[in-house]
């Protein structure tokens, strides 16, 4: 069993909270789709420190 722990910081510009939420869901959807095509999966903890949001 191999465990890989990576942390990525992605800066996403936004003008509204709704736009930020949509962008985050779009990014997670793309990541999930790419992983699924390779018979893999993703695990993600996403948060915005500035607004106190998490997904």
FENMO-V590582 format. One record per run of one state. SS is the DSSP state (hx for helix, st for strand, lp for the rest). FROM is the first residue (numbers start at 1). TO is the last residue. If there is no record, write none. Layout:
# FENMO-V590582
ss & from & to
SS & FROM & TO
SS & FROM & TO
This chain:
# FENMO-V590582
ss & from & to
lp & 1 & 16
hx & 17 & 37
lp & 38 & 46
st & 47 & 48
lp & 49 & 52
st & 53 & 54
lp & 55 & 55
